[in-house]
Structures are given as structure tokens and as C-alpha cells.
């Protein structure tokens, strides 16, 4: 009798799973608004990443000639992320009052204008004036970028609640393409036409995107959230995944101010080839992102494990990027490119999964659904990314100046080792807690963990 009851529970769970799958399949039929939203988010990622990465092959050298040291260059890169961090939290809190679509479009306008202005800074006097104007322009640009990005993440989460990780992975493909195109485009335009043309041309492209997005971006309304960011961070799982996002973003930002300096000095490459060096990282990131997003949506329980594996792979790649002097391995160009590719794959495993994990954890802990909560989640996710993007280039520039690239990359990799250990400890504690609170057999069956075993068992007794 108990066996028959067990079988009935098993069949009911299968029916429930089929219904969930059917509802998921229905949600995969995109509407016009969903397609237009995806186009807007993809265009933002593509343009913003091109503008972000276009500086890498030539700006450190140009700034050095204008009187900025390597540490100052790192701070110029880092101030963009620091301002982004502060305004992401503010704009995420008040996204309902401001309006998601208005925030998206205004951010594009500010970012486009600042990109053009940054291209005119070569006319500024050398020394403190040039450095100050760089800080001011990048900071204002960061305000616009934080508005567009925070709004974009919130809109995506509202429009695609059932397959957010897959959509994030798809959109991040365009971010990867932007990272791929930015350095070679920047290096080519700089070498062919000088300092101003790369920034002015791309700034005009961003401004031209505004009327396009005004036509295609849907409007969104919502209720302001009464919760705070501190309540989100009080949840251990959210704090941990935010630390993962911060550490992976720091690895990306770490390379911005010093990659071109190291490669030019070590391998004697021209700016256009320095830009091509970043292709390995960006291409692998773009290829892995949709795969990681698809796996995340199909098997949400894998998210934390994928982040755990990704953290250790990033640590390994950065330890061998120089490589670290403790290994006594000679630096070679092929090995350097290979480690860039591995780091891009690893960052793709971690970065895409953080935002969906924050959203699911927030709802599991009783937060109300709506644009207000999505704004908070988007703000804290983007702020974590910006904190890493600030720490990466700032510490990278200082460590490169005081030590060298090999030790700087090793220290960056050691930080990821620490994050990987925290992830492993969390997963172990979680498994121990689950074993102490083992559910009834029928509940375990609904999780589908003993599908094959029970089927064989029932078939045998029948």
C-alpha cells in the first residue's frame, strides 16, 4: 500500500513538472514588446562596452605623455566605477519615481556627450588640469552609464521573469562583442586619425541611439519599494554572490590601465595589436555567457556551483597570466593569450549568474514582486560590479607601479582564491544543513532527485 502511495506522489510530481515546463514553453513565445526590449538592452551593452574599452590600447600612453603616472591612470579608470557605484544605489532606489524608460534614455544622452568631451581633452594643458578634467568627465559619464544600466537590468528582469539568466547571457554576448570591438577599433582610429576621432565618432553613435530607443522602448510603471539595500545585504547568499560579482569585475578592470603597458614593454607590440590582445578575453566571454545563462535557467541549483568553479578558474588564470614569479615560468605570448581566454570563460561562468541568483533569493525571502524590488536588486548588482571595477584598475595601477605585472596579477588571483574558498565553505554548510533537515520521501521525489531509482523499484515490484 505504501508503495502505491509513493508511486501516486511520484506521478503527481511529474504532472506538476510538465505543467511548469508547459508554462515555461509558453513564456518562450516572445511578444513585440519583449523583442524591442531585448534590442534596446543589446544596443546599450554593445555601445557602452565599446566606449568603455576603447581607451585600453592608447589612453595609458597618451595620459603618461600628459603627466599622469600609472597609478593616476588607474584612478582615472577607477573613478568611473566609483561614481557608477554610488549612483547605481541611488538610482536603483528611486527608479519608480524617475521612470525606467526616462532613466535609460537620459543616461544614454549624458554618456554620449561625455564621450565626445573626453575626446577633446588632448587640447587641455598638461599636468593637473588634464588630470582633473579626465576625472570630471569620466565621473559625469559614469552617472549616465549607471542610469542606463540600472534601468536596463530592471526592465529585463520585469519583462523576462521566467528566463532571465538566458536573456542576460544573450545580452552579454553584445557586451562581449563590444569588448572585442572596442580595443581594435580604438587602436586603429587612434593610430590612423589621432586621439580625438575614436571618442567623437563613438559619442555620436550613442547619441543617435536615443531616438531609436525612444521609438522602441516600452514604458514601465511600478510601486516604489519600502525596503532598503541593507536588508538585501543582510541575506548571506546575496552578500556572497555580490562578493563574487565584485571580484570578477575587479579582474576585468585590473587589466584596463596596465595591459597595454605590459604587452608593449614585454612583447614590443603596436597599439593596433595591443587592441587585438583583448579579443581572447572578450570572445571567450561572449561565447560562454549564453551557455551559462541557459544552464542557469534549466538548472538553477547549479548557479552557486558554477560560480564556485568559475572563481577558482579565474584565480588559476591570473596566477599564470604573468606568470607569478613563484612558478619560475618564462612569460610567453601564446601563454599570455591562453590565460586571457581562460579568464574570459571563467568570468562568463560567474558574471551572468549573479543577477538571476539575487532576484530568486530576494523573492524566496519574501520581498514583494515589482519594479521597485527589481530596481533594488539591479542597483545592488550593478554597485557590486562597479566596486570591483573601481578596485581592479586602482589597485592594478598602484601594484604595477610599485611591483610589476607578474606580482600584481598574482595578488589579484589570490583574492579570487579567497572568494573561491568562501564559496566552497558556503556550499559545504548548505549541504550539511540540507542533510540535517531531510524532507519526506514524497517531497524528495518532487525534487526529482531519485527519479530513475524509484522507477526501477516500482517496475520491479509490479
URBELJO-V931012 format. One record per residue. OMEGA is omega as a letter, one per 20 degrees, with the letter a starting at -180 (none if undefined). Layout:
((OMEGA) (OMEGA))
This chain:
((r) (r) (r) (r) (r) (r) (r) (r) (a) (a) (r) (r) (r) (r) (r) (r) (r) (r) (r) (r) (r) (r) (r) (r) (r) (a) (a) (r) (a) (r) (r) (r) (r) (a) (r) (r) (r) (r) (r) (a) (a) (r) (r) (a) (a) (a) (a) (r) (r) (r) (a) (a) (a) (a) (a) (a) (a) (a) (r) (r) (a) (r) (r) (r) (r) (r) (r) (r) (a) (r) (r) (r) (r) (r) (r) (r) (a) (a) (r) (a) (a) (r) (r) (r) (a) (a) (r) (r) (a) (a) (r) (r) (a) (a) (a) (a) (a) (a) (a) (a) (r) (r) (r) (a) (r) (r) (r) (a) (a) (a) (r) (r) (a) (r) (r) (r) (r) (r) (a) (a) (r) (r) (a) (r) (a) (r) (a) (a) (r) (a) (a) (r) (r) (r) (a) (a) (r) (a) (r) (r) (a) (r) (r) (a) (a) (r) (a) (a) (r) (r) (a) (r) (a) (r) (r) (r) (r) (a) (a) (a) (a) (a) (a) (a) (r) (r) (r) (r) (r) (a) (r) (r) (r) (r) (r) (r) (r) (r) (r) (a) (a) (a) (r) (r) (r) (r) (a) (a) (r) (a) (a) (a) (r) (a) (a) (a) (a) (a) (a) (a) (a) (r) (r) (r) (r) (r) (r) (r) (a) (r) (r) (a) (r) (a) (a) (a) (r) (r) (a) (r) (r) (r) (a) (a) (r) (a) (a) (r) (a) (r) (r) (a) (r) (r) (a) (a) (r) (r) (a) (a) (r) (r) (r) (r) (r) (a) (r) (r) (r) (r) (r) (a) (r) (a) (a) (a) (a) (a) (a) (r) (a) (a) (r) (a) (a) (a) (r) (a) (r) (a) (a) (r) (r) (r) (r) (a) (a) (a) (a) (r) (a) (a) (r) (r) (a) (a) (a) (a) (a) (r) (r) (r) (r) (r) (a) (r) (a) (a) (a) (a) (a) (a) (a) (r) (r) (r) (r) (r) (a) (r) (r) (r) (r) (r) (a) (a) (a) (r) (r) (a) (a) (i) (a) (a) (a) (a) (r) (r) (a) (r) (r) (a) (a) (r) (r) (r) (r) (r) (r) (r) (r) (r) (r) (r) (a) (r) (r) (r) (a) (a) (a) (a) (a) (a) (r) (r) (r) (a) (a) (r) (r) (a) (r) (a) (r) (r) (a) (r) (r) (a) (r) (r) (r) (r) (r) (a) (r) (a) (a) (r) (a) (r) (r) (r) (a) (r) (r) (r) (r) (a) (a) (a) (a) (r) (r) (r) (a) (r) (r) (a) (a) (a) (r) (a) (a) (r) (r) (r) (r) (r) (r) (r) (r) (r) (r) (r) (r) (r) (r) (r) (r) (r) (r) (r) (r) (a) (r) (r) (r) (r) (r) (r) (r) (r) (r) (r) (a) (a) (r) (a) (a) (r) (r) (r) (a) (r) (r) (a) (a) (a) (a) (a) (a) (r) (r) (a) (a) (r) (a) (a) (r) (none))
